[in-house]
């Protein structure tokens, strides 16, 4: 997995957040290569997905709001 060197503490004081960016304009070959890379990292145990919170289906609005407001560190899991 490629690493990006960052000056962590100065960055932390700016209130950073990570935003997901759609990749509709990425060439198809790059999308395929990206999917292959992610799959191989997962198979090798090099990639982990952080679960920020788990919600029931009745709590889906709260889950969505938590994601929108940046209240979760990780994703929201909806139990169906």
C-alpha beads as a LAMMPS data file, in Angstrom:
LAMMPS data file: protein, C-alpha beads

80 atoms
79 bonds

1 atom types
1 bond types

-500.0 500.0 xlo xhi
-500.0 500.0 ylo yhi
-500.0 500.0 zlo zhi

Masses

1 110.0

Atoms # bond

1 1 1 0.000 0.000 0.000
2 1 1 1.542 3.350 -0.995
3 1 1 2.267 5.725 1.874
4 1 1 1.911 9.493 1.808
5 1 1 4.277 11.331 4.157
6 1 1 2.452 14.028 6.117
7 1 1 3.477 16.395 8.878
8 1 1 0.830 14.981 11.172
9 1 1 0.759 17.404 14.117
10 1 1 0.653 20.638 12.086
11 1 1 -2.065 19.055 9.928
12 1 1 -4.037 17.994 12.996
13 1 1 -4.352 21.606 14.163
14 1 1 -6.193 22.497 10.935
15 1 1 -9.140 20.160 11.633
16 1 1 -8.596 17.798 8.690
17 1 1 -11.258 15.542 7.227
18 1 1 -11.283 12.908 4.529
19 1 1 -13.838 13.286 1.766
20 1 1 -14.797 10.613 -0.741
21 1 1 -14.427 11.746 -4.349
22 1 1 -16.405 10.158 -7.189
23 1 1 -14.289 8.670 -9.935
24 1 1 -16.606 8.987 -12.934
25 1 1 -13.879 10.566 -15.073
26 1 1 -11.184 7.999 -14.262
27 1 1 -10.276 5.898 -17.327
28 1 1 -11.767 2.396 -17.262
29 1 1 -8.346 0.694 -17.245
30 1 1 -7.375 2.665 -14.127
31 1 1 -10.634 1.689 -12.386
32 1 1 -9.947 -1.976 -13.121
33 1 1 -6.356 -1.693 -11.899
34 1 1 -7.555 0.060 -8.744
35 1 1 -10.081 -2.701 -8.039
36 1 1 -7.378 -5.321 -8.576
37 1 1 -4.994 -3.490 -6.229
38 1 1 -7.628 -3.190 -3.502
39 1 1 -8.563 -6.866 -3.883
40 1 1 -4.942 -7.980 -3.566
41 1 1 -4.382 -5.746 -0.500
42 1 1 -7.487 -7.223 1.130
43 1 1 -6.405 -10.789 0.342
44 1 1 -2.969 -10.092 1.843
45 1 1 -4.491 -8.568 4.986
46 1 1 -2.926 -5.190 4.191
47 1 1 -6.193 -3.279 4.039
48 1 1 -8.703 -2.806 6.823
49 1 1 -12.033 -1.049 6.828
50 1 1 -12.878 0.826 10.008
51 1 1 -16.459 0.520 11.191
52 1 1 -17.447 3.750 12.906
53 1 1 -20.830 2.541 14.145
54 1 1 -23.490 -0.093 13.575
55 1 1 -27.150 0.840 13.161
56 1 1 -30.437 -0.988 12.676
57 1 1 -32.475 -0.332 9.563
58 1 1 -34.812 1.817 11.686
59 1 1 -31.810 4.052 12.502
60 1 1 -30.754 4.612 8.899
61 1 1 -31.521 8.352 9.035
62 1 1 -29.269 8.738 12.094
63 1 1 -26.554 6.729 10.333
64 1 1 -26.738 8.952 7.263
65 1 1 -26.639 12.125 9.355
66 1 1 -23.653 10.817 11.318
67 1 1 -21.751 10.237 8.083
68 1 1 -22.744 13.595 6.593
69 1 1 -21.717 15.474 9.737
70 1 1 -18.369 13.694 10.012
71 1 1 -19.279 12.237 13.395
72 1 1 -17.918 8.769 12.568
73 1 1 -14.372 7.578 12.225
74 1 1 -15.012 4.862 9.677
75 1 1 -18.105 3.698 7.877
76 1 1 -21.642 3.049 9.033
77 1 1 -22.911 -0.531 8.987
78 1 1 -26.662 -1.053 8.628
79 1 1 -28.027 -4.313 10.042
80 1 1 -30.829 -5.694 7.891

Bonds

1 1 1 2
2 1 2 3
3 1 3 4
4 1 4 5
5 1 5 6
6 1 6 7
7 1 7 8
8 1 8 9
9 1 9 10
10 1 10 11
11 1 11 12
12 1 12 13
13 1 13 14
14 1 14 15
15 1 15 16
16 1 16 17
17 1 17 18
18 1 18 19
19 1 19 20
20 1 20 21
21 1 21 22
22 1 22 23
23 1 23 24
24 1 24 25
25 1 25 26
26 1 26 27
27 1 27 28
28 1 28 29
29 1 29 30
30 1 30 31
31 1 31 32
32 1 32 33
33 1 33 34
34 1 34 35
35 1 35 36
36 1 36 37
37 1 37 38
38 1 38 39
39 1 39 40
40 1 40 41
41 1 41 42
42 1 42 43
43 1 43 44
44 1 44 45
45 1 45 46
46 1 46 47
47 1 47 48
48 1 48 49
49 1 49 50
50 1 50 51
51 1 51 52
52 1 52 53
53 1 53 54
54 1 54 55
55 1 55 56
56 1 56 57
57 1 57 58
58 1 58 59
59 1 59 60
60 1 60 61
61 1 61 62
62 1 62 63
63 1 63 64
64 1 64 65
65 1 65 66
66 1 66 67
67 1 67 68
68 1 68 69
69 1 69 70
70 1 70 71
71 1 71 72
72 1 72 73
73 1 73 74
74 1 74 75
75 1 75 76
76 1 76 77
77 1 77 78
78 1 78 79
79 1 79 80
